[in-house]
Amino acid sequence: MRLVIDGEVVTTEAAGIAQALELARERAAEAGRTIIEVHADGRPAGTLLDAPSEGTEGVAELGVTTADTGLFLAETLREAGDALDRIRTDQKQAADQLDQGEVAGALGSLRPVIEGWQMVRTVVDQSAALLGVDLQDFPVGGGSASDLIQALASDLVALRDAVSHEDWSALGDVLGFDLEDRAVAWLGLIDALVRRAEGLPAKDPA
């Protein structure tokens, strides 16, 4: 199997998909880059990456695209920040609806809020791991990123409890105040991680 990284043939003798991917990861890491796309014979590799086979699975060429790790993570984190701004809008809308007695409308806004926070949390976790940042000790806002993670978890539990108990006043407080404060703090965390990512030296493809 051929392994092509950023248009360059690295080897024509990869024993299988797993070996080719491992070699691609090693080459990318050595160059300060991250794999962002994998194609098998010109098509998205998809499920072939879920549990990479030791064999070729009939694939003649594995094409890998990489990006500078720092630049890629900075952009990914900025997108998460933009998503968090949209979450804040959804939170405010839901809180306003509760104030007006529009419970059904407010409940309809909760799903994008919860899913949005989960996405932001995942991006922060994965980006921190790639940056080698320990969120337990990473300073932000007079505390640590770990404090923000725990506070968010508590807020989301409070949100679910308020819904299950049909305590609309408490739900409005969580949405309008607690999660708004949390969003501002998380934007600070994201900004700090962006600055860390931008501090990584940019490198050319391997």
Rosetta constraint file for C-alpha pairs under 8 A:
AtomPair CA 1 CA 11 HARMONIC 7.86 0.50
AtomPair CA 1 CA 12 HARMONIC 5.43 0.50
AtomPair CA 1 CA 13 HARMONIC 5.44 0.50
AtomPair CA 1 CA 14 HARMONIC 4.96 0.50
AtomPair CA 1 CA 15 HARMONIC 6.53 0.50
AtomPair CA 1 CA 16 HARMONIC 6.68 0.50
AtomPair CA 1 CA 56 HARMONIC 6.80 0.50
AtomPair CA 1 CA 59 HARMONIC 7.00 0.50
AtomPair CA 1 CA 60 HARMONIC 5.01 0.50
AtomPair CA 1 CA 61 HARMONIC 5.59 0.50
AtomPair CA 1 CA 62 HARMONIC 7.34 0.50
AtomPair CA 2 CA 9 HARMONIC 7.01 0.50
AtomPair CA 2 CA 10 HARMONIC 7.52 0.50
AtomPair CA 2 CA 11 HARMONIC 5.59 0.50
AtomPair CA 2 CA 12 HARMONIC 3.96 0.50
AtomPair CA 2 CA 13 HARMONIC 6.27 0.50
AtomPair CA 2 CA 14 HARMONIC 6.37 0.50
AtomPair CA 2 CA 60 HARMONIC 6.26 0.50
AtomPair CA 2 CA 61 HARMONIC 4.59 0.50
AtomPair CA 2 CA 62 HARMONIC 6.18 0.50
AtomPair CA 3 CA 9 HARMONIC 5.93 0.50
AtomPair CA 3 CA 10 HARMONIC 5.57 0.50
AtomPair CA 3 CA 11 HARMONIC 5.39 0.50
AtomPair CA 3 CA 12 HARMONIC 6.31 0.50
AtomPair CA 3 CA 14 HARMONIC 6.98 0.50
AtomPair CA 3 CA 20 HARMONIC 6.19 0.50
AtomPair CA 3 CA 24 HARMONIC 7.86 0.50
AtomPair CA 3 CA 61 HARMONIC 5.94 0.50
AtomPair CA 3 CA 62 HARMONIC 5.04 0.50
AtomPair CA 3 CA 63 HARMONIC 6.11 0.50
AtomPair CA 3 CA 64 HARMONIC 7.62 0.50
AtomPair CA 4 CA 8 HARMONIC 5.21 0.50
AtomPair CA 4 CA 9 HARMONIC 4.32 0.50
AtomPair CA 4 CA 10 HARMONIC 5.62 0.50
AtomPair CA 4 CA 11 HARMONIC 7.39 0.50
AtomPair CA 4 CA 61 HARMONIC 7.28 0.50
AtomPair CA 4 CA 62 HARMONIC 6.23 0.50
AtomPair CA 4 CA 63 HARMONIC 4.77 0.50
AtomPair CA 4 CA 64 HARMONIC 6.04 0.50
AtomPair CA 5 CA 9 HARMONIC 6.48 0.50
AtomPair CA 5 CA 10 HARMONIC 6.66 0.50
AtomPair CA 5 CA 24 HARMONIC 7.06 0.50
AtomPair CA 5 CA 63 HARMONIC 6.04 0.50
AtomPair CA 5 CA 64 HARMONIC 4.74 0.50
AtomPair CA 5 CA 65 HARMONIC 5.95 0.50
AtomPair CA 5 CA 66 HARMONIC 7.41 0.50
AtomPair CA 5 CA 206 HARMONIC 7.72 0.50
AtomPair CA 6 CA 63 HARMONIC 7.62 0.50
AtomPair CA 6 CA 64 HARMONIC 6.17 0.50
AtomPair CA 6 CA 65 HARMONIC 5.00 0.50
AtomPair CA 6 CA 66 HARMONIC 6.48 0.50
AtomPair CA 6 CA 205 HARMONIC 6.96 0.50
AtomPair CA 6 CA 206 HARMONIC 7.92 0.50
AtomPair CA 7 CA 63 HARMONIC 7.71 0.50
AtomPair CA 7 CA 65 HARMONIC 8.00 0.50
AtomPair CA 14 CA 19 HARMONIC 6.28 0.50
AtomPair CA 14 CA 20 HARMONIC 5.58 0.50
AtomPair CA 15 CA 19 HARMONIC 6.34 0.50
AtomPair CA 15 CA 20 HARMONIC 7.45 0.50
AtomPair CA 15 CA 54 HARMONIC 7.06 0.50
AtomPair CA 15 CA 55 HARMONIC 6.37 0.50
AtomPair CA 15 CA 56 HARMONIC 6.94 0.50
AtomPair CA 16 CA 20 HARMONIC 6.22 0.50
AtomPair CA 16 CA 53 HARMONIC 6.50 0.50
AtomPair CA 16 CA 54 HARMONIC 4.85 0.50
AtomPair CA 16 CA 55 HARMONIC 4.09 0.50
AtomPair CA 16 CA 56 HARMONIC 4.31 0.50
AtomPair CA 16 CA 57 HARMONIC 7.76 0.50
AtomPair CA 17 CA 21 HARMONIC 6.09 0.50
AtomPair CA 17 CA 52 HARMONIC 5.76 0.50
AtomPair CA 17 CA 53 HARMONIC 5.53 0.50
AtomPair CA 17 CA 54 HARMONIC 6.00 0.50
AtomPair CA 17 CA 55 HARMONIC 6.17 0.50
AtomPair CA 17 CA 56 HARMONIC 5.49 0.50
AtomPair CA 17 CA 57 HARMONIC 7.79 0.50
AtomPair CA 17 CA 62 HARMONIC 7.61 0.50
AtomPair CA 18 CA 22 HARMONIC 6.19 0.50
AtomPair CA 18 CA 52 HARMONIC 4.85 0.50
AtomPair CA 18 CA 53 HARMONIC 5.47 0.50
AtomPair CA 18 CA 54 HARMONIC 5.30 0.50
AtomPair CA 18 CA 55 HARMONIC 7.63 0.50
AtomPair CA 19 CA 23 HARMONIC 6.20 0.50
AtomPair CA 19 CA 54 HARMONIC 6.86 0.50
AtomPair CA 20 CA 24 HARMONIC 6.13 0.50
AtomPair CA 20 CA 62 HARMONIC 7.47 0.50
AtomPair CA 21 CA 25 HARMONIC 6.10 0.50
AtomPair CA 22 CA 26 HARMONIC 6.22 0.50
AtomPair CA 23 CA 27 HARMONIC 6.16 0.50
AtomPair CA 24 CA 28 HARMONIC 6.03 0.50
AtomPair CA 24 CA 35 HARMONIC 7.89 0.50
AtomPair CA 24 CA 64 HARMONIC 7.30 0.50
AtomPair CA 25 CA 29 HARMONIC 6.00 0.50
AtomPair CA 25 CA 34 HARMONIC 7.62 0.50
AtomPair CA 25 CA 35 HARMONIC 7.04 0.50
AtomPair CA 26 CA 30 HARMONIC 6.16 0.50
AtomPair CA 27 CA 31 HARMONIC 6.40 0.50
AtomPair CA 27 CA 206 HARMONIC 6.55 0.50
AtomPair CA 28 CA 32 HARMONIC 6.19 0.50
AtomPair CA 28 CA 33 HARMONIC 4.73 0.50
AtomPair CA 28 CA 34 HARMONIC 5.78 0.50
AtomPair CA 28 CA 35 HARMONIC 6.85 0.50
AtomPair CA 28 CA 66 HARMONIC 6.97 0.50
AtomPair CA 28 CA 205 HARMONIC 7.93 0.50
AtomPair CA 28 CA 206 HARMONIC 6.67 0.50
AtomPair CA 29 CA 33 HARMONIC 5.57 0.50
AtomPair CA 29 CA 34 HARMONIC 6.79 0.50
AtomPair CA 30 CA 206 HARMONIC 7.95 0.50
AtomPair CA 31 CA 203 HARMONIC 6.43 0.50
AtomPair CA 31 CA 204 HARMONIC 7.30 0.50
AtomPair CA 31 CA 205 HARMONIC 6.73 0.50
AtomPair CA 31 CA 206 HARMONIC 5.64 0.50
AtomPair CA 32 CA 68 HARMONIC 6.26 0.50
AtomPair CA 32 CA 69 HARMONIC 5.95 0.50
AtomPair CA 32 CA 202 HARMONIC 7.57 0.50
AtomPair CA 32 CA 203 HARMONIC 6.39 0.50
AtomPair CA 33 CA 66 HARMONIC 6.09 0.50
AtomPair CA 33 CA 67 HARMONIC 5.34 0.50
AtomPair CA 33 CA 68 HARMONIC 4.36 0.50
AtomPair CA 33 CA 69 HARMONIC 4.55 0.50
AtomPair CA 33 CA 70 HARMONIC 7.92 0.50
AtomPair CA 33 CA 203 HARMONIC 7.52 0.50
AtomPair CA 33 CA 205 HARMONIC 7.40 0.50
AtomPair CA 34 CA 66 HARMONIC 5.28 0.50
AtomPair CA 34 CA 67 HARMONIC 5.43 0.50
AtomPair CA 34 CA 68 HARMONIC 6.28 0.50
AtomPair CA 34 CA 69 HARMONIC 5.13 0.50
AtomPair CA 34 CA 72 HARMONIC 7.86 0.50
AtomPair CA 35 CA 64 HARMONIC 6.86 0.50
AtomPair CA 35 CA 65 HARMONIC 5.94 0.50
AtomPair CA 35 CA 66 HARMONIC 4.33 0.50
AtomPair CA 35 CA 67 HARMONIC 6.58 0.50
AtomPair CA 36 CA 64 HARMONIC 7.79 0.50
AtomPair CA 36 CA 65 HARMONIC 5.89 0.50
AtomPair CA 36 CA 66 HARMONIC 5.38 0.50
AtomPair CA 36 CA 67 HARMONIC 6.68 0.50
AtomPair CA 37 CA 44 HARMONIC 7.77 0.50
AtomPair CA 37 CA 64 HARMONIC 5.83 0.50
AtomPair CA 37 CA 65 HARMONIC 5.06 0.50
AtomPair CA 37 CA 66 HARMONIC 6.96 0.50
AtomPair CA 38 CA 44 HARMONIC 6.18 0.50
AtomPair CA 38 CA 45 HARMONIC 5.72 0.50
AtomPair CA 38 CA 62 HARMONIC 7.01 0.50
AtomPair CA 38 CA 63 HARMONIC 5.68 0.50
AtomPair CA 38 CA 64 HARMONIC 4.61 0.50
AtomPair CA 38 CA 65 HARMONIC 6.40 0.50
AtomPair CA 39 CA 43 HARMONIC 4.95 0.50
AtomPair CA 39 CA 44 HARMONIC 4.38 0.50
AtomPair CA 39 CA 45 HARMONIC 4.76 0.50
AtomPair CA 39 CA 62 HARMONIC 5.77 0.50
AtomPair CA 39 CA 63 HARMONIC 4.92 0.50
AtomPair CA 39 CA 64 HARMONIC 6.41 0.50
AtomPair CA 40 CA 44 HARMONIC 6.15 0.50
AtomPair CA 40 CA 45 HARMONIC 5.04 0.50
AtomPair CA 40 CA 59 HARMONIC 6.18 0.50
AtomPair CA 40 CA 60 HARMONIC 7.68 0.50
AtomPair CA 40 CA 61 HARMONIC 5.97 0.50
AtomPair CA 40 CA 62 HARMONIC 4.75 0.50
AtomPair CA 40 CA 63 HARMONIC 6.28 0.50
AtomPair CA 41 CA 59 HARMONIC 6.24 0.50
AtomPair CA 41 CA 60 HARMONIC 6.30 0.50
AtomPair CA 41 CA 61 HARMONIC 5.13 0.50
AtomPair CA 41 CA 62 HARMONIC 6.24 0.50
AtomPair CA 41 CA 63 HARMONIC 7.34 0.50
AtomPair CA 42 CA 61 HARMONIC 7.92 0.50
AtomPair CA 42 CA 62 HARMONIC 7.95 0.50
AtomPair CA 42 CA 63 HARMONIC 7.16 0.50
AtomPair CA 45 CA 49 HARMONIC 6.47 0.50
AtomPair CA 46 CA 50 HARMONIC 7.61 0.50
AtomPair CA 47 CA 51 HARMONIC 7.67 0.50
AtomPair CA 48 CA 52 HARMONIC 5.78 0.50
AtomPair CA 48 CA 53 HARMONIC 7.50 0.50
AtomPair CA 53 CA 57 HARMONIC 7.23 0.50
AtomPair CA 56 CA 60 HARMONIC 7.31 0.50
AtomPair CA 66 CA 205 HARMONIC 7.38 0.50
AtomPair CA 67 CA 71 HARMONIC 7.56 0.50
AtomPair CA 67 CA 72 HARMONIC 6.15 0.50
AtomPair CA 67 CA 205 HARMONIC 7.59 0.50
AtomPair CA 68 CA 72 HARMONIC 5.90 0.50
AtomPair CA 68 CA 202 HARMONIC 6.15 0.50
AtomPair CA 68 CA 203 HARMONIC 6.36 0.50
AtomPair CA 68 CA 204 HARMONIC 7.57 0.50
AtomPair CA 68 CA 205 HARMONIC 7.75 0.50
AtomPair CA 69 CA 73 HARMONIC 5.99 0.50
AtomPair CA 69 CA 197 HARMONIC 7.84 0.50
AtomPair CA 69 CA 200 HARMONIC 7.90 0.50
AtomPair CA 69 CA 202 HARMONIC 7.95 0.50
AtomPair CA 70 CA 74 HARMONIC 6.04 0.50
AtomPair CA 70 CA 131 HARMONIC 7.91 0.50
AtomPair CA 70 CA 197 HARMONIC 4.53 0.50
AtomPair CA 70 CA 198 HARMONIC 5.57 0.50
AtomPair CA 70 CA 199 HARMONIC 7.33 0.50
AtomPair CA 70 CA 200 HARMONIC 5.30 0.50
AtomPair CA 70 CA 201 HARMONIC 7.31 0.50
AtomPair CA 70 CA 202 HARMONIC 6.96 0.50
AtomPair CA 71 CA 75 HARMONIC 6.24 0.50
AtomPair CA 71 CA 197 HARMONIC 6.82 0.50
AtomPair CA 71 CA 198 HARMONIC 6.33 0.50
AtomPair CA 71 CA 202 HARMONIC 7.41 0.50
AtomPair CA 72 CA 76 HARMONIC 6.15 0.50
AtomPair CA 73 CA 77 HARMONIC 5.95 0.50
AtomPair CA 73 CA 127 HARMONIC 6.22 0.50
AtomPair CA 73 CA 194 HARMONIC 7.37 0.50
AtomPair CA 73 CA 197 HARMONIC 6.27 0.50
AtomPair CA 74 CA 78 HARMONIC 6.17 0.50
AtomPair CA 74 CA 193 HARMONIC 7.63 0.50
AtomPair CA 74 CA 194 HARMONIC 4.79 0.50
AtomPair CA 74 CA 195 HARMONIC 7.64 0.50
AtomPair CA 74 CA 197 HARMONIC 5.49 0.50
AtomPair CA 74 CA 198 HARMONIC 6.30 0.50
AtomPair CA 75 CA 79 HARMONIC 6.27 0.50
AtomPair CA 75 CA 194 HARMONIC 7.95 0.50
AtomPair CA 76 CA 80 HARMONIC 6.37 0.50
AtomPair CA 76 CA 123 HARMONIC 7.61 0.50
AtomPair CA 77 CA 81 HARMONIC 6.23 0.50
AtomPair CA 77 CA 123 HARMONIC 6.96 0.50
AtomPair CA 77 CA 124 HARMONIC 7.23 0.50
AtomPair CA 77 CA 127 HARMONIC 7.61 0.50
AtomPair CA 77 CA 190 HARMONIC 6.30 0.50
AtomPair CA 77 CA 193 HARMONIC 7.59 0.50
AtomPair CA 77 CA 194 HARMONIC 6.33 0.50
AtomPair CA 78 CA 82 HARMONIC 6.29 0.50
AtomPair CA 78 CA 190 HARMONIC 7.52 0.50
AtomPair CA 78 CA 191 HARMONIC 7.87 0.50
AtomPair CA 78 CA 194 HARMONIC 7.23 0.50
AtomPair CA 79 CA 83 HARMONIC 6.20 0.50
AtomPair CA 80 CA 84 HARMONIC 6.15 0.50
AtomPair CA 80 CA 119 HARMONIC 7.89 0.50
AtomPair CA 80 CA 120 HARMONIC 5.62 0.50
AtomPair CA 80 CA 123 HARMONIC 6.98 0.50
AtomPair CA 80 CA 190 HARMONIC 7.91 0.50
AtomPair CA 81 CA 85 HARMONIC 6.40 0.50
AtomPair CA 81 CA 120 HARMONIC 7.87 0.50
AtomPair CA 81 CA 187 HARMONIC 6.15 0.50
AtomPair CA 81 CA 190 HARMONIC 6.63 0.50
AtomPair CA 82 CA 86 HARMONIC 6.58 0.50
AtomPair CA 83 CA 87 HARMONIC 6.27 0.50
AtomPair CA 83 CA 116 HARMONIC 7.13 0.50
AtomPair CA 83 CA 120 HARMONIC 7.57 0.50
AtomPair CA 84 CA 88 HARMONIC 6.24 0.50
AtomPair CA 84 CA 116 HARMONIC 7.24 0.50
AtomPair CA 84 CA 117 HARMONIC 7.43 0.50
AtomPair CA 84 CA 120 HARMONIC 7.12 0.50
AtomPair CA 84 CA 183 HARMONIC 6.83 0.50
AtomPair CA 84 CA 187 HARMONIC 7.53 0.50
AtomPair CA 85 CA 89 HARMONIC 6.53 0.50
AtomPair CA 85 CA 183 HARMONIC 7.99 0.50
AtomPair CA 86 CA 90 HARMONIC 6.37 0.50
AtomPair CA 87 CA 91 HARMONIC 6.08 0.50
AtomPair CA 87 CA 112 HARMONIC 7.41 0.50
AtomPair CA 87 CA 113 HARMONIC 5.56 0.50
AtomPair CA 87 CA 116 HARMONIC 6.40 0.50
AtomPair CA 87 CA 117 HARMONIC 7.56 0.50
AtomPair CA 88 CA 92 HARMONIC 6.16 0.50
AtomPair CA 88 CA 180 HARMONIC 6.41 0.50
AtomPair CA 88 CA 183 HARMONIC 6.93 0.50
AtomPair CA 89 CA 93 HARMONIC 6.14 0.50
AtomPair CA 90 CA 94 HARMONIC 6.17 0.50
AtomPair CA 90 CA 109 HARMONIC 6.36 0.50
AtomPair CA 90 CA 110 HARMONIC 7.95 0.50
AtomPair CA 90 CA 112 HARMONIC 7.60 0.50
AtomPair CA 90 CA 113 HARMONIC 6.47 0.50
AtomPair CA 91 CA 95 HARMONIC 6.15 0.50
AtomPair CA 91 CA 109 HARMONIC 7.52 0.50
AtomPair CA 91 CA 110 HARMONIC 7.71 0.50
AtomPair CA 91 CA 113 HARMONIC 6.62 0.50
AtomPair CA 91 CA 175 HARMONIC 5.33 0.50
AtomPair CA 91 CA 176 HARMONIC 6.57 0.50
AtomPair CA 91 CA 179 HARMONIC 7.68 0.50
AtomPair CA 91 CA 180 HARMONIC 7.54 0.50
AtomPair CA 92 CA 96 HARMONIC 6.03 0.50
AtomPair CA 92 CA 175 HARMONIC 6.76 0.50
AtomPair CA 92 CA 176 HARMONIC 5.79 0.50
AtomPair CA 93 CA 97 HARMONIC 6.15 0.50
AtomPair CA 93 CA 106 HARMONIC 7.44 0.50
AtomPair CA 93 CA 109 HARMONIC 7.77 0.50
AtomPair CA 94 CA 98 HARMONIC 6.29 0.50
AtomPair CA 94 CA 105 HARMONIC 7.22 0.50
AtomPair CA 94 CA 106 HARMONIC 4.28 0.50
AtomPair CA 94 CA 107 HARMONIC 7.29 0.50
AtomPair CA 94 CA 109 HARMONIC 5.89 0.50
AtomPair CA 94 CA 110 HARMONIC 7.39 0.50
AtomPair CA 94 CA 172 HARMONIC 7.65 0.50
AtomPair CA 94 CA 175 HARMONIC 7.20 0.50
AtomPair CA 95 CA 99 HARMONIC 6.33 0.50
AtomPair CA 95 CA 106 HARMONIC 6.97 0.50
AtomPair CA 95 CA 171 HARMONIC 7.78 0.50
AtomPair CA 95 CA 172 HARMONIC 4.86 0.50
AtomPair CA 95 CA 173 HARMONIC 7.59 0.50
AtomPair CA 95 CA 175 HARMONIC 5.69 0.50
AtomPair CA 95 CA 176 HARMONIC 5.37 0.50
AtomPair CA 96 CA 100 HARMONIC 6.39 0.50
AtomPair CA 96 CA 172 HARMONIC 7.93 0.50
AtomPair CA 97 CA 101 HARMONIC 6.24 0.50
AtomPair CA 97 CA 102 HARMONIC 4.92 0.50
AtomPair CA 97 CA 103 HARMONIC 6.69 0.50
AtomPair CA 97 CA 105 HARMONIC 6.60 0.50
AtomPair CA 97 CA 106 HARMONIC 5.48 0.50
AtomPair CA 98 CA 102 HARMONIC 5.37 0.50
AtomPair CA 98 CA 103 HARMONIC 5.51 0.50
AtomPair CA 98 CA 106 HARMONIC 6.08 0.50
AtomPair CA 98 CA 168 HARMONIC 6.80 0.50
AtomPair CA 98 CA 169 HARMONIC 7.74 0.50
AtomPair CA 98 CA 172 HARMONIC 6.18 0.50
AtomPair CA 99 CA 172 HARMONIC 7.33 0.50
AtomPair CA 102 CA 106 HARMONIC 6.33 0.50
AtomPair CA 103 CA 107 HARMONIC 6.15 0.50
AtomPair CA 103 CA 168 HARMONIC 7.66 0.50
AtomPair CA 104 CA 108 HARMONIC 6.28 0.50
AtomPair CA 105 CA 109 HARMONIC 6.66 0.50
AtomPair CA 106 CA 110 HARMONIC 6.81 0.50
AtomPair CA 107 CA 111 HARMONIC 7.80 0.50
AtomPair CA 109 CA 113 HARMONIC 6.70 0.50
AtomPair CA 110 CA 114 HARMONIC 6.14 0.50
AtomPair CA 111 CA 115 HARMONIC 6.00 0.50
AtomPair CA 112 CA 116 HARMONIC 5.57 0.50
AtomPair CA 113 CA 117 HARMONIC 6.22 0.50
AtomPair CA 114 CA 118 HARMONIC 6.30 0.50
AtomPair CA 114 CA 156 HARMONIC 7.66 0.50
AtomPair CA 115 CA 119 HARMONIC 6.23 0.50
AtomPair CA 116 CA 120 HARMONIC 6.26 0.50
AtomPair CA 117 CA 121 HARMONIC 6.06 0.50
AtomPair CA 118 CA 122 HARMONIC 6.18 0.50
AtomPair CA 119 CA 123 HARMONIC 6.24 0.50
AtomPair CA 120 CA 124 HARMONIC 6.19 0.50
AtomPair CA 121 CA 125 HARMONIC 6.12 0.50
AtomPair CA 122 CA 126 HARMONIC 6.07 0.50
AtomPair CA 123 CA 127 HARMONIC 5.86 0.50
AtomPair CA 124 CA 128 HARMONIC 5.94 0.50
AtomPair CA 124 CA 190 HARMONIC 7.22 0.50
AtomPair CA 125 CA 129 HARMONIC 6.28 0.50
AtomPair CA 126 CA 130 HARMONIC 6.33 0.50
AtomPair CA 127 CA 131 HARMONIC 6.12 0.50
AtomPair CA 128 CA 132 HARMONIC 6.03 0.50
AtomPair CA 128 CA 133 HARMONIC 4.85 0.50
AtomPair CA 128 CA 134 HARMONIC 6.96 0.50
AtomPair CA 128 CA 135 HARMONIC 7.08 0.50
AtomPair CA 128 CA 193 HARMONIC 7.38 0.50
AtomPair CA 129 CA 133 HARMONIC 5.94 0.50
AtomPair CA 129 CA 134 HARMONIC 7.43 0.50
AtomPair CA 131 CA 196 HARMONIC 7.83 0.50
AtomPair CA 131 CA 197 HARMONIC 6.86 0.50
AtomPair CA 133 CA 138 HARMONIC 6.94 0.50
AtomPair CA 134 CA 138 HARMONIC 6.01 0.50
AtomPair CA 135 CA 144 HARMONIC 7.15 0.50
AtomPair CA 135 CA 145 HARMONIC 5.21 0.50
AtomPair CA 135 CA 146 HARMONIC 5.60 0.50
AtomPair CA 136 CA 144 HARMONIC 6.53 0.50
AtomPair CA 136 CA 145 HARMONIC 6.26 0.50
AtomPair CA 136 CA 146 HARMONIC 4.74 0.50
AtomPair CA 137 CA 144 HARMONIC 5.73 0.50
AtomPair CA 137 CA 145 HARMONIC 6.98 0.50
AtomPair CA 137 CA 146 HARMONIC 7.12 0.50
AtomPair CA 138 CA 144 HARMONIC 5.29 0.50
AtomPair CA 138 CA 145 HARMONIC 5.55 0.50
AtomPair CA 138 CA 146 HARMONIC 7.64 0.50
AtomPair CA 139 CA 143 HARMONIC 5.71 0.50
AtomPair CA 139 CA 144 HARMONIC 4.38 0.50
AtomPair CA 139 CA 145 HARMONIC 6.28 0.50
AtomPair CA 140 CA 144 HARMONIC 5.22 0.50
AtomPair CA 140 CA 145 HARMONIC 6.06 0.50
AtomPair CA 140 CA 188 HARMONIC 7.07 0.50
AtomPair CA 140 CA 189 HARMONIC 6.03 0.50
AtomPair CA 140 CA 192 HARMONIC 7.49 0.50
AtomPair CA 141 CA 185 HARMONIC 7.06 0.50
AtomPair CA 141 CA 188 HARMONIC 7.28 0.50
AtomPair CA 141 CA 189 HARMONIC 7.98 0.50
AtomPair CA 143 CA 147 HARMONIC 6.52 0.50
AtomPair CA 144 CA 148 HARMONIC 6.90 0.50
AtomPair CA 145 CA 149 HARMONIC 6.31 0.50
AtomPair CA 145 CA 189 HARMONIC 6.85 0.50
AtomPair CA 146 CA 150 HARMONIC 6.23 0.50
AtomPair CA 147 CA 151 HARMONIC 6.10 0.50
AtomPair CA 148 CA 152 HARMONIC 6.09 0.50
AtomPair CA 148 CA 182 HARMONIC 7.41 0.50
AtomPair CA 148 CA 185 HARMONIC 7.34 0.50
AtomPair CA 148 CA 186 HARMONIC 7.09 0.50
AtomPair CA 149 CA 153 HARMONIC 6.28 0.50
AtomPair CA 150 CA 154 HARMONIC 6.29 0.50
AtomPair CA 151 CA 155 HARMONIC 6.22 0.50
AtomPair CA 151 CA 182 HARMONIC 7.62 0.50
AtomPair CA 152 CA 156 HARMONIC 6.23 0.50
AtomPair CA 152 CA 179 HARMONIC 7.58 0.50
AtomPair CA 152 CA 182 HARMONIC 6.63 0.50
AtomPair CA 153 CA 157 HARMONIC 6.28 0.50
AtomPair CA 154 CA 158 HARMONIC 6.17 0.50
AtomPair CA 155 CA 159 HARMONIC 6.14 0.50
AtomPair CA 155 CA 174 HARMONIC 6.80 0.50
AtomPair CA 155 CA 178 HARMONIC 6.81 0.50
AtomPair CA 155 CA 179 HARMONIC 6.70 0.50
AtomPair CA 156 CA 160 HARMONIC 6.27 0.50
AtomPair CA 157 CA 161 HARMONIC 6.10 0.50
AtomPair CA 158 CA 162 HARMONIC 6.06 0.50
AtomPair CA 158 CA 171 HARMONIC 7.87 0.50
AtomPair CA 158 CA 174 HARMONIC 7.19 0.50
AtomPair CA 159 CA 163 HARMONIC 6.38 0.50
AtomPair CA 159 CA 171 HARMONIC 5.86 0.50
AtomPair CA 159 CA 174 HARMONIC 6.26 0.50
AtomPair CA 159 CA 175 HARMONIC 7.75 0.50
AtomPair CA 160 CA 164 HARMONIC 6.14 0.50
AtomPair CA 161 CA 165 HARMONIC 6.07 0.50
AtomPair CA 162 CA 166 HARMONIC 5.78 0.50
AtomPair CA 162 CA 167 HARMONIC 4.88 0.50
AtomPair CA 162 CA 168 HARMONIC 6.67 0.50
AtomPair CA 162 CA 170 HARMONIC 5.94 0.50
AtomPair CA 162 CA 171 HARMONIC 5.26 0.50
AtomPair CA 163 CA 167 HARMONIC 6.32 0.50
AtomPair CA 163 CA 168 HARMONIC 7.18 0.50
AtomPair CA 163 CA 171 HARMONIC 6.79 0.50
AtomPair CA 167 CA 171 HARMONIC 6.27 0.50
AtomPair CA 168 CA 172 HARMONIC 6.05 0.50
AtomPair CA 169 CA 173 HARMONIC 6.39 0.50
AtomPair CA 170 CA 174 HARMONIC 6.29 0.50
AtomPair CA 171 CA 175 HARMONIC 6.21 0.50
AtomPair CA 172 CA 176 HARMONIC 5.70 0.50
AtomPair CA 172 CA 177 HARMONIC 7.95 0.50
AtomPair CA 173 CA 177 HARMONIC 5.40 0.50
AtomPair CA 173 CA 178 HARMONIC 6.65 0.50
AtomPair CA 174 CA 178 HARMONIC 4.73 0.50
AtomPair CA 174 CA 179 HARMONIC 5.84 0.50
AtomPair CA 175 CA 179 HARMONIC 5.36 0.50
AtomPair CA 175 CA 180 HARMONIC 6.71 0.50
AtomPair CA 176 CA 180 HARMONIC 6.01 0.50
AtomPair CA 177 CA 181 HARMONIC 6.09 0.50
AtomPair CA 178 CA 182 HARMONIC 6.17 0.50
AtomPair CA 179 CA 183 HARMONIC 5.96 0.50
AtomPair CA 180 CA 184 HARMONIC 6.44 0.50
AtomPair CA 181 CA 185 HARMONIC 6.39 0.50
AtomPair CA 182 CA 186 HARMONIC 6.10 0.50
AtomPair CA 183 CA 187 HARMONIC 6.10 0.50
AtomPair CA 184 CA 188 HARMONIC 6.57 0.50
AtomPair CA 185 CA 189 HARMONIC 6.51 0.50
AtomPair CA 186 CA 190 HARMONIC 6.10 0.50
AtomPair CA 187 CA 191 HARMONIC 6.08 0.50
AtomPair CA 188 CA 192 HARMONIC 6.21 0.50
AtomPair CA 189 CA 193 HARMONIC 6.29 0.50
AtomPair CA 190 CA 194 HARMONIC 6.12 0.50
AtomPair CA 191 CA 195 HARMONIC 6.29 0.50
AtomPair CA 192 CA 196 HARMONIC 6.31 0.50
AtomPair CA 193 CA 197 HARMONIC 6.07 0.50
AtomPair CA 194 CA 198 HARMONIC 6.08 0.50
AtomPair CA 195 CA 199 HARMONIC 6.24 0.50
AtomPair CA 196 CA 200 HARMONIC 7.05 0.50
